[in-house]
Amino acid sequence: MIISLGLLTVWTPRAATDTAFALGALVLGFGVTAWSTAVGLGRTIEGMQDHLDVSSGWTEASAREAFFVLSWTGTGWVIAAAACSVLLGA
């Protein structure tokens, strides 16, 4: 909602809410894609780190949690943009 309102200073209500929605959808899409990759390849990546003796601190669980939060952030962003669009009549 803040992004939509911030974009209102530059663009029309329709363009601002459309842009905010698109950015939210981008964050949501990236989050879901990265989350599913972490779920699917997490143990493989951890095994490769052990095999190569590389300690980066990356774990499957932390990656799943981070991208889950990112996905829900994108979801909230999309819902807020849609709500702003309805409220502004755009």
C-alpha positions in Angstrom: 0.0 0.0 0.0 2.9 2.3 0.8 4.4 1.7 -2.6 1.2 2.5 -4.4 0.8 5.7 -2.4 4.4 6.6 -3.0 4.0 6.1 -6.8 1.0 8.4 -6.7 3.3 11.3 -6.4 4.7 10.5 -9.8 2.0 8.7 -11.8 -1.7 8.5 -12.2 -3.6 6.3 -9.7 -4.0 3.6 -12.4 -0.4 3.5 -13.4 0.8 3.6 -9.7 -1.4 0.7 -8.6 -0.6 -1.3 -11.8 3.1 -0.8 -11.2 2.9 -1.7 -7.5 0.9 -4.8 -8.4 3.5 -5.9 -11.0 6.4 -5.4 -8.6 4.5 -7.4 -5.9 3.9 -10.2 -8.4 7.6 -10.2 -9.3 8.6 -10.5 -5.7 6.0 -13.3 -5.2 7.1 -15.1 -8.3 10.8 -15.0 -7.3 10.0 -16.1 -3.8 7.9 -19.1 -4.9 10.5 -20.1 -7.4 13.4 -19.8 -5.0 11.4 -21.6 -2.2 10.6 -24.5 -4.5 14.2 -24.7 -5.6 15.4 -24.7 -1.9 12.9 -27.5 -1.2 13.9 -29.6 -4.2 17.6 -29.1 -4.2 18.3 -28.2 -0.5 19.7 -31.5 0.6 21.8 -31.8 -2.6 23.3 -28.3 -2.0 24.0 -29.2 1.6 25.6 -32.5 0.5 27.8 -30.6 -2.1 28.9 -28.2 0.6 30.0 -31.1 2.8 31.7 -32.9 -0.1 33.6 -29.8 -1.1 34.3 -28.9 2.5 32.8 -25.4 2.0 31.1 -23.8 5.0 28.9 -20.9 3.9 26.3 -21.2 6.7 23.6 -21.9 4.1 21.0 -24.5 5.1 17.9 -25.9 3.5 15.8 -24.9 6.5 17.0 -21.3 6.5 16.6 -20.9 2.8 13.0 -22.3 2.9 12.1 -19.9 5.7 13.7 -16.9 4.0 11.9 -17.5 0.7 8.6 -18.4 2.4 8.8 -14.9 4.0 9.6 -13.3 0.7 6.7 -15.1 -1.0 4.3 -13.8 1.7 5.7 -10.3 1.4 5.0 -10.4 -2.4 1.5 -11.7 -1.7 0.8 -8.9 0.8 2.2 -6.4 -1.7 -0.2 -7.7 -4.5 -3.2 -7.6 -2.2 -2.3 -4.1 -0.9 -1.9 -2.9 -4.5 -5.3 -4.4 -5.5 -6.9 -2.8 -2.4 -5.4 0.6 -3.3 -6.7 0.2 -6.8 -10.2 -0.4 -5.5 -10.1 2.4 -3.0 -8.8 4.9 -5.6 -11.2 3.7 -8.2 -8.4 3.0 -10.7 
